[in-house]
Amino acid sequence: MAKLSPKQRSDFIEAVTRHGLAASDEWRQFNYSTSENIAEGGVDFIFAGPDDNAKPDDIFKRLRWGGQLIFFSPDAAEVEKTVSGYATREWVVETKMANTLGPPKFLWFGKTKIYYAIIRKVMIVPIGDFSERFTFHVELQRHPKYNNEYVVRKELPRIDVVEKRLATRHPDLTEADIRKRAKMFVGTIFPIFLTREAGIMRVLEKYLPEEYEGRVPKIVDLKQNEKGHVTQLYMTLLRNARPHGRNLTQFEFARQSCDLMRALHDEARVIHLDLRLDNFVVCEKGVGFIDFGSAVRVGEDLSKSELLMQMFEQVMTTSQIQKTLGKMSQSGRVTSRILRSGYRKVDKAVDLFFVALQMNKPLKNPDFANLIEYDKDSREAALIHKLTEKIFRPRDPDNPPFKTAKDICKGLQVIEGLLKNPGKPEGESGLLGD
């Protein structure tokens, strides 16, 4: 069919939006994050017409988790054909076929009938792909116990998926070894980790102060096997969004991250242990943390279970956080006794190290590109970098001034004062002074 002019395309999108999206709370919350408003990076709504690339693989890369493709055309058969390409588990077709009236065809005579479909991305990793981050099967699903809204379903992976992953990562293993390991992971190790995650989330719900509600997931439902191990965990979705309708500054991101870490450590008595930037979210209530699968209680004695001890020793050996801490300690970029003591240990220092690292370059998580204002040449960035250097390489490594999350929060309070008073010399700022 003939290509749409820019004016026709704009009119089509306006008509479809008015008919299919305008009444939804989701559109009101995320309408700033569309393919029409944002040229690069992840978006929550992609509008695609007959002239656009609407291939599932390309749309998957551009669309945020939970986001929606709106495909429109004056040709119903074209919409049907497009929808058929999304008949896989990565997608849920919310509206298979709807229609509305668009602009007049010829001046004042008649109006164009527009057909459209709305399709939602419900998986993070495409079927058949592997990710360093996701061991479990994770996808979105509507749940009756949550007003039939979308929640996160995290469940044990299929054994054949684990076998393929092991074969890819360990090509030297025999088929028999792969089957044996896969059976152990799916039958024993993964159920223990998922059961522990549910337990940690109950602790957070009980002990994390009310002001942090909505910044860590909550349990909606769960399913257990005959041994009492959790096999499916349903959690609230913390979806990346502008907090209170605006972007965060880098300083706000740093302060909220450190304060949430402090609340975890001091109030809920929980250590996350896996605070990579992709386990951060910037959501409606502010910065949040997700994926508590490796978390522990402060003071928890893991040695009471030989299997549990072995599992966490493996995590502490292979995790990206531990590898980064080890490299930076060996190179001299981390000299603090407190942080170095966390290497290959189940310790609060692991969280301190990675949060201090993450607050310097928040846009390393591409999902934050349109949610956090970051200028590497700003005074804000320079002060946060200086704080991080003081945390990593204190003047007296054996007695560093930053030993806890609360200490880092105090350092950020100093930065807040300097940002509010640009003329104040940094040397008078106490914790940041030379």
C-alpha positions as CSV (number, residue, x, y, z in Angstrom):
1,M,0.0,0.0,0.0
2,A,1.0,3.6,-0.4
3,K,3.3,5.1,2.3
4,L,1.7,7.4,4.9
5,S,2.7,11.0,4.9
6,P,4.1,12.4,8.2
7,K,0.8,14.2,8.7
8,Q,-1.2,11.0,8.1
9,R,1.0,9.0,10.4
10,S,0.6,11.6,13.1
11,D,-3.1,11.7,12.7
12,F,-3.3,7.9,12.8
13,I,-1.4,7.8,16.0
14,E,-3.5,10.5,17.6
15,A,-6.7,8.6,16.6
16,V,-5.5,5.3,17.9
17,T,-4.2,6.8,21.1
18,R,-7.5,8.5,21.8
19,H,-9.5,5.3,21.1
20,G,-7.2,2.7,22.7
21,L,-4.9,4.2,25.2
22,A,-6.1,7.6,26.6
23,A,-8.4,6.1,29.2
24,S,-5.7,3.9,30.8
25,D,-3.7,4.8,33.9
26,E,-0.7,3.2,32.3
27,W,-0.8,5.6,29.4
28,R,-1.2,8.6,31.8
29,Q,1.9,7.4,33.7
30,F,4.2,6.5,30.8
31,N,3.0,8.6,27.9
32,Y,6.3,10.6,28.0
33,S,8.1,7.3,27.1
34,T,7.1,6.6,23.5
35,S,8.9,6.0,20.2
36,E,7.6,9.3,19.1
37,N,9.2,11.2,22.0
38,I,12.4,9.3,22.5
39,A,14.7,8.6,19.6
40,E,17.1,6.2,21.4
41,G,16.9,3.9,24.4
42,G,14.2,1.8,25.8
43,V,10.6,3.1,25.7
44,D,7.2,2.0,27.1
45,F,5.2,2.5,23.9
46,I,6.2,1.9,20.3
47,F,3.9,3.1,17.6
48,A,4.4,1.3,14.3
49,G,2.5,1.5,11.0
50,P,2.7,-0.2,7.7
51,D,5.9,1.7,6.7
52,D,7.7,0.9,10.0
53,N,9.9,-2.0,11.1
54,A,7.7,-4.0,13.4
55,K,9.7,-7.2,13.5
56,P,9.5,-8.9,16.9
57,D,13.2,-9.1,17.4
58,D,13.8,-5.4,16.8
59,I,10.7,-4.4,18.8
60,F,11.9,-6.6,21.7
61,K,15.2,-4.8,21.9
62,R,13.7,-1.3,22.0
63,L,10.7,-2.0,24.2
64,R,11.0,-1.9,28.0
65,W,9.8,-4.9,30.0
66,G,6.0,-4.5,30.3
67,G,5.9,-2.0,27.4
68,Q,3.5,-2.2,24.5
69,L,3.7,-2.1,20.7
70,I,0.7,-0.4,19.0
71,F,0.6,-1.5,15.4
72,F,-1.9,0.4,13.2
73,S,-2.9,0.3,9.5
74,P,-5.9,1.1,7.3
75,D,-5.6,-2.5,6.2
76,A,-7.1,-5.1,8.6
77,A,-5.2,-7.9,6.9
78,E,-1.9,-6.2,7.6
79,V,-2.7,-5.9,11.3
80,E,-3.7,-9.6,11.4
81,K,-0.5,-10.6,9.7
82,T,1.6,-8.6,12.2
83,V,-0.2,-10.0,15.2
84,S,0.5,-13.5,14.0
85,G,4.2,-12.8,14.2
86,Y,3.9,-12.2,17.9
87,A,2.3,-15.5,18.8
88,T,5.2,-16.6,21.1
89,R,5.7,-16.6,24.9
90,E,7.6,-13.3,24.8
91,W,4.4,-11.4,24.1
92,V,0.8,-11.1,25.1
93,V,-1.7,-9.7,22.6
94,E,-3.8,-7.3,24.7
95,T,-5.9,-6.1,21.8
96,K,-6.0,-8.4,18.8
97,M,-8.0,-6.2,16.5
98,A,-9.8,-2.9,17.1
99,N,-10.7,0.0,14.9
100,T,-11.4,3.6,15.0
101,L,-12.0,6.5,12.6
102,G,-9.1,8.6,11.5
103,P,-8.9,11.9,9.5
104,P,-11.1,12.6,6.4
105,K,-10.0,10.8,3.3
106,F,-10.7,13.6,0.8
107,L,-11.1,17.0,2.4
108,W,-14.5,16.7,4.2
109,F,-15.8,13.5,2.5
110,G,-15.7,10.3,4.6
111,K,-13.1,9.2,7.2
112,T,-10.4,6.6,7.1
113,K,-11.0,3.4,9.1
114,I,-7.9,2.6,11.2
115,Y,-7.3,-0.9,12.5
116,Y,-4.8,-1.6,15.3
117,A,-3.5,-4.1,17.8
118,I,-1.8,-3.7,21.1
119,I,0.9,-6.2,22.1
120,R,2.8,-6.3,25.4
121,K,6.4,-7.5,26.1
122,V,6.2,-9.9,29.1
123,M,9.6,-11.6,29.1
124,I,13.0,-10.0,29.7
125,V,15.1,-12.5,27.7
126,P,13.8,-14.0,24.4
127,I,13.1,-17.7,24.3
128,G,16.3,-19.6,23.5
129,D,18.7,-16.8,24.7
130,F,20.7,-16.9,27.9
131,S,21.6,-14.1,30.3
132,E,24.2,-13.8,33.0
133,R,21.5,-12.1,35.1
134,F,18.6,-14.5,34.8
135,T,18.9,-18.0,36.0
136,F,15.2,-18.5,36.7
137,H,12.4,-18.2,34.3
138,V,11.0,-14.7,34.7
139,E,7.9,-13.2,33.0
140,L,4.9,-11.0,33.6
141,Q,1.5,-12.4,34.2
142,R,-1.9,-11.1,35.3
143,H,-2.9,-12.4,38.7
144,P,-6.3,-12.6,40.2
145,K,-5.0,-11.8,43.7
146,Y,-3.6,-8.5,42.5
147,N,-6.8,-7.1,40.8
148,N,-5.8,-9.1,37.7
149,E,-2.9,-6.7,37.1
150,Y,0.5,-7.7,35.9
151,V,2.9,-9.2,38.5
152,V,6.3,-10.8,38.1
153,R,6.3,-14.6,38.0
154,K,9.6,-16.2,38.9
155,E,9.8,-19.9,38.6
156,L,12.2,-22.8,38.3
157,P,13.6,-23.2,34.8
158,R,12.9,-26.3,32.8
159,I,15.7,-28.9,33.0
160,D,16.3,-28.9,29.3
161,V,16.9,-25.1,29.4
162,V,19.5,-25.6,32.2
163,E,21.1,-28.3,30.2
164,K,21.5,-26.0,27.1
165,R,22.9,-23.2,29.3
166,L,25.4,-25.6,30.9
167,A,26.5,-27.0,27.6
168,T,27.0,-23.4,26.2
169,R,29.0,-22.2,29.2
170,H,30.9,-25.5,29.8
171,P,31.6,-27.1,26.5
172,D,34.2,-29.5,28.1
173,L,31.5,-31.3,30.2
174,T,30.2,-34.6,29.0
175,E,26.4,-35.1,28.4
176,A,26.2,-37.2,31.5
177,D,27.8,-34.5,33.6
178,I,25.5,-31.9,32.2
179,R,22.4,-34.0,32.9
180,K,23.6,-34.6,36.5
181,R,24.3,-31.0,37.2
182,A,21.1,-29.8,35.6
183,K,19.1,-32.2,37.7
184,M,20.9,-31.0,40.9
185,F,20.2,-27.3,40.0
186,V,16.6,-27.7,39.2
187,G,15.8,-30.3,41.9
188,T,17.8,-28.9,44.8
189,I,19.8,-25.6,44.4
190,F,17.3,-23.4,42.6
191,P,14.4,-24.4,44.9
192,I,16.5,-23.5,47.9
193,F,17.4,-20.1,46.5
194,L,13.8,-19.3,45.5
195,T,12.5,-20.4,49.0
196,R,15.1,-18.2,50.6
197,E,14.1,-15.2,48.4
198,A,10.5,-15.6,49.5
199,G,11.7,-15.7,53.1
200,I,13.8,-12.5,52.7
201,M,10.8,-10.7,51.1
202,R,8.6,-11.6,54.1
203,V,11.3,-10.1,56.4
204,L,11.4,-6.9,54.3
205,E,7.6,-6.6,54.4
206,K,7.7,-7.0,58.2
207,Y,10.7,-4.9,59.1
208,L,11.4,-2.3,56.4
209,P,9.9,1.0,57.4
210,E,6.7,2.1,55.8
211,E,8.3,5.0,53.9
212,Y,10.2,2.5,51.7
213,E,7.0,0.7,50.6
214,G,7.0,0.3,46.8
215,R,10.8,0.3,46.6
216,V,11.3,-3.4,47.1
217,P,9.0,-6.2,45.7
218,K,6.2,-7.8,47.7
219,I,4.9,-11.3,47.5
220,V,1.6,-11.7,45.8
221,D,1.4,-15.5,45.8
222,L,3.6,-18.6,45.7
223,K,3.5,-22.3,44.9
224,Q,5.5,-25.0,46.8
225,N,6.5,-28.6,46.0
226,E,6.0,-31.6,48.3
227,K,9.2,-30.7,50.2
228,G,7.9,-27.2,51.0
229,H,10.3,-25.5,48.6
230,V,9.0,-22.6,46.6
231,T,8.7,-23.4,42.9
232,Q,6.8,-20.3,41.7
233,L,7.0,-16.9,43.2
234,Y,4.6,-14.1,42.2
235,M,5.8,-10.6,43.1
236,T,4.8,-7.0,42.6
237,L,6.3,-5.4,39.5
238,L,8.6,-2.4,40.2
239,R,8.5,-0.9,36.8
240,N,11.0,1.8,35.7
241,A,9.2,5.1,35.7
242,R,9.7,8.8,36.4
243,P,9.4,9.2,40.2
244,H,6.7,11.8,40.9
245,G,6.5,12.6,37.2
246,R,10.1,13.9,36.7
247,N,13.7,12.6,36.2
248,L,16.0,12.1,39.2
249,T,19.2,14.0,39.4
250,Q,22.4,12.0,39.8
251,F,22.6,13.2,43.4
252,E,19.0,12.0,44.2
253,F,19.8,8.6,42.6
254,A,22.9,8.3,44.9
255,R,21.1,9.5,48.0
256,Q,18.1,7.3,47.6
257,S,20.2,4.2,46.7
258,C,22.4,4.7,49.8
259,D,19.4,5.4,52.1
260,L,17.6,2.3,50.9
261,M,20.8,0.3,51.5
262,R,21.0,1.7,55.0
263,A,17.4,0.8,55.7
264,L,18.0,-2.8,54.5
265,H,21.1,-3.1,56.7
266,D,20.0,-1.3,59.8
267,E,16.2,-1.6,59.9
268,A,15.4,-4.9,58.1
269,R,18.8,-6.5,58.9
270,V,19.2,-7.8,55.3
271,I,22.3,-7.8,53.1
272,H,21.4,-7.9,49.4
273,L,24.8,-9.2,48.1
274,D,24.0,-8.7,44.4
275,L,23.5,-4.9,43.9
276,R,24.5,-4.8,40.2
277,L,23.0,-1.9,38.4
278,D,20.4,-4.1,36.7
279,N,19.1,-5.0,40.2
280,F,18.3,-1.3,40.7
281,V,15.0,0.3,39.5
282,V,13.9,3.9,39.3
283,C,10.2,3.5,39.9
284,E,7.3,5.7,40.9
285,K,8.3,5.8,44.6
286,G,12.0,6.4,43.8
287,V,15.1,4.2,43.6
288,G,14.3,0.5,44.4
289,F,16.1,-2.8,44.6
290,I,15.0,-6.1,43.2
291,D,16.1,-9.7,43.0
292,F,16.8,-10.8,46.6
293,G,17.7,-14.3,45.6
294,S,21.2,-14.1,47.0
295,A,20.3,-12.1,50.1
296,V,21.0,-13.1,53.7
297,R,20.0,-11.9,57.1
298,V,22.6,-9.9,59.1
299,G,24.3,-12.4,61.4
300,E,22.8,-15.4,59.7
301,D,24.9,-18.5,60.4
302,L,25.2,-20.3,57.0
303,S,27.5,-22.9,58.4
304,K,24.6,-24.7,60.0
305,S,23.9,-26.2,56.6
306,E,26.8,-27.6,54.6
307,L,24.9,-27.4,51.4
308,L,23.9,-23.8,52.0
309,M,27.5,-22.9,52.9
310,Q,28.7,-24.5,49.6
311,M,26.1,-22.7,47.6
312,F,27.1,-19.3,49.0
313,E,30.8,-20.0,48.6
314,Q,30.1,-20.6,45.0
315,V,28.1,-17.4,44.7
316,M,30.9,-15.4,46.4
317,T,33.5,-16.9,44.0
318,T,31.6,-16.5,40.7
319,S,29.6,-13.3,41.1
320,Q,30.5,-10.2,39.0
321,I,30.5,-8.0,42.1
322,Q,33.2,-10.2,43.8
323,K,35.3,-10.3,40.6
324,T,35.1,-6.5,40.3
325,L,36.0,-6.0,44.0
326,G,38.9,-8.5,43.6
327,K,40.3,-6.7,40.5
328,M,40.0,-3.3,42.1
329,S,41.7,-4.4,45.3
330,Q,44.6,-6.0,43.4
331,S,45.1,-2.9,41.3
332,G,45.1,-0.6,44.3
333,R,41.9,1.2,43.4
334,V,40.3,-0.2,46.6
335,T,42.4,0.0,49.7
336,S,39.8,0.4,52.5
337,R,40.2,-2.5,55.0
338,I,36.4,-2.6,55.4
339,L,35.7,-3.1,51.7
340,R,38.6,-5.5,51.1
341,S,37.4,-7.6,54.0
342,G,34.2,-8.3,52.0
343,Y,36.0,-10.1,49.2
344,R,34.5,-13.6,48.8
345,K,32.6,-13.0,52.1
346,V,29.0,-12.7,53.0
347,D,29.3,-9.2,54.3
348,K,27.6,-5.8,54.3
349,A,30.8,-4.5,52.7
350,V,29.8,-6.1,49.4
351,D,26.7,-3.9,49.2
352,L,28.7,-0.8,50.3
353,F,31.2,-1.4,47.5
354,F,28.8,-1.8,44.7
355,V,26.4,1.0,45.6
356,A,29.4,3.4,45.9
357,L,30.5,2.2,42.4
358,Q,27.0,2.5,40.8
359,M,26.2,6.0,41.9
360,N,29.0,7.3,39.7
361,K,27.7,6.0,36.4
362,P,24.0,5.4,36.7
363,L,23.5,5.4,32.9
364,K,25.4,2.1,32.6
365,N,21.9,0.7,33.0
366,P,20.4,1.7,29.6
367,D,16.9,1.6,31.2
368,F,17.8,4.7,33.1
369,A,18.6,6.8,30.1
370,N,15.4,8.8,30.2
371,L,15.0,8.6,34.0
372,I,18.2,10.1,35.5
373,E,19.9,13.4,34.6
374,Y,23.6,12.7,34.4
375,D,26.4,15.0,33.3
376,K,29.9,13.6,33.8
377,D,31.4,17.1,33.7
378,S,29.1,18.6,36.3
379,R,30.1,19.6,39.8
380,E,27.5,17.1,41.1
381,A,29.3,14.2,39.3
382,A,32.7,15.5,40.5
383,L,31.6,15.6,44.1
384,I,30.1,12.1,44.0
385,H,33.3,10.8,42.4
386,K,35.3,12.4,45.1
387,L,33.2,10.8,47.8
388,T,33.6,7.4,46.1
389,E,37.4,7.8,46.1
390,K,37.3,8.6,49.8
391,I,35.2,5.4,50.3
392,F,37.5,3.3,48.2
393,R,40.9,4.8,49.1
394,P,40.8,6.5,52.5
395,R,43.8,8.3,53.9
396,D,44.0,5.7,56.6
397,P,42.9,2.4,55.0
398,D,42.9,0.6,58.3
399,N,40.5,3.1,59.9
400,P,38.4,4.4,57.0
401,P,35.7,7.0,57.7
402,F,33.1,5.1,55.7
403,K,32.4,1.8,57.4
404,T,28.6,1.6,57.0
405,A,25.8,2.7,54.8
406,K,24.9,5.3,57.3
407,D,28.4,6.8,56.9
408,I,28.0,7.1,53.2
409,C,24.6,8.8,53.7
410,K,26.4,11.4,55.9
411,G,28.9,11.9,53.1
412,L,26.1,12.6,50.7
413,Q,24.6,15.1,53.1
414,V,27.9,17.0,52.9
415,I,27.6,17.0,49.1
416,E,24.0,18.2,49.3
417,G,25.3,21.2,51.4
418,L,28.0,22.0,48.8
419,L,25.5,21.8,45.9
420,K,23.2,24.2,47.7
421,N,26.1,26.6,48.5
422,P,28.4,26.6,45.4
423,G,30.8,29.1,47.0
424,K,31.6,27.0,50.0
425,P,35.2,25.5,49.8
426,E,35.3,21.7,49.7
427,G,38.1,21.8,52.3
428,E,35.6,23.0,54.9
429,S,33.3,20.1,54.2
430,G,34.6,17.7,56.8
431,L,34.2,14.2,55.2
432,L,35.2,15.4,51.8
433,G,38.1,17.7,52.9
434,D,41.7,16.7,52.0
